[in-house]
């Protein structure tokens, strides 16, 4: 199960292995902020409140864009956070900087 929250609504859908949190949000018409889908704009930044262990490892693009403290707090880039095949319950909230 995957729960995604944007500024205006939230959805609960099936977590799809191999897809990013951003891709899943867009597939289900969730108004998730983004500009580039490559990990450079950070508008898709999100707070993973639960289930970070069911996401692929932090990418180089994320290391380049986010601070170590953000990772410790649970932040990822939605376009880079890929659901693993053995996904369990994941909750994430879109939290852009602006």
N, C-alpha and C positions, 0 to 999 in steps of 0.2 A: 504494500500500500504506500502511496505517495501523497502527501498533503503539501500543497504549494499555496502560499499566500502572497498576494500583491497588495497594493495600497487600497484597492477597491473591492476585491473579492478573494475568495479562496476556493480551491477545488480539491477533491480527493479522487485520485485515479489509480490505475494499476501502474506500478513502476515498470518501465520498459528498459530492459538491459541493453546497454550500448548507446542509449540516448542521453543527451545532456539534460540537466534540469531545465535549462532555457528552451531546448527543443520541445520537451514535453509540455511546458507552460504554453508555448505558442501553438502547439498542436491542439490544445484544448481551449484556445481563445482567451487565455489569461493575460491580462495587461501587465506583463513583466517588462520592466525597463531594460532596454539594450540599444546599442548603436552599431556594434561591429561584428559580433559573434566570433571574434578571434582572440579575445582575452586582453585587448589593449585599452578599451574605453572604461572598463570596470563599472559601467551602468548596471550590469546584470548581477552585481555583487549581492550575495545573499547570506543570511545567517542560517546555518544548518542546526536546527534545534534538537534534532534526533536522527539517528541512523547514519552518521558520517562514515561509519565502518562499512556501509553498503555502497559507498562511492569509491571510484578509482582514486589513486594517489594524486596529490597536488601536482599540477603541471608546471613546466618551466614558465609558461605565460603567467600563471598565478604568482609564482615566486618573484617574477619581474614586476608585477603590478601591486601586490598586497604586501603589507608589513607582517613580520613574524608574529606580532601581538594579535593581529587579526585572525591568523590561523588558530592561535591558542584560544581565541574567543569563539571560534566555530565558523568564521567567514570563509566563503569560497566564491569563485566566479561561476555563475549559473551556466555559462557557455562551456566551461571547462570541467564542471563536476559531472562526471559520467557514471550512470548507474551500473553497478556490477551485476553479473548474471544471477548471483545468489542473493538478490536484494530482499531485504526485510522492510520494516517500516521506516520511512524517511519523512521528516518534516523540515521544510525550508521556507523562509520569508525573504522576499525581495527587499533589500536594504541598500539602495544606491546612496552615494555620498551626498547627492543634491536632489 
